[in-house]
């Protein structure tokens, strides 16, 4: 059965800075908490700003008891800068949930994120209800502030930083083989830069561990109509990240 999606006005509950140019937007939208699954996203319309296109935001937290949903975004242009100026009590129009999410069929899952790719993995960690371990990487300590958000939901959090200011010094891909050998994870889930995810898939494939990746692409419509997010697949075909993904099994796209 096809997942339902709607365009709904949602009240902003909070919109606060949590990192360097990174904000956490919390809205009241019970429909998304009921219909959304980890890995999906919404398209947010910012009214009164002269912005034609909606902005895609991944669902990072969803609480059915309160009907609240949270997304994280980085200021990268006019749209996200305008969004950062919005205040509690204002409303945003949200179209979603959109796309295909992560599989929840895992007993010993490891979630691996880099940069803003860490955000959608938070919802996934919450759905695994304490079963998932998390490996996150950043350039320095300031970029791995996410650990505070994951701590209540994750079984364990591993951290790497390029400069060694937090956790292990190096990349997530350097620590991954050790973790796979020690903990025997049965599925990997990752989101972040393509170069990181491709290397993770190579390590996972060598260890015979299934791997799902969530791709980040520029999206205009989010509905599969404009083809701005179309990608080449491993079998020589073409797929739309917004509709066929953003989550794929790694062997489909790498």
PyMOL commands that set and color helices and strands:
alter all, ss='L'
color gray80, all
select helices_A, chain A and resi 30-35+78-84+115-127+141-144+147-150+172-183+194-206+241-244+250-253
alter helices_A, ss='H'
color red, helices_A
select strands_A, chain A and resi 6-19+22-28+41-45+55-58+61-63+68-74+91-98+109-114+133-138+156-161+168-169+187-191+210-214+230-232+238-240+247-249
alter strands_A, ss='S'
color yellow, strands_A
deselect
rebuild
show_as cartoon
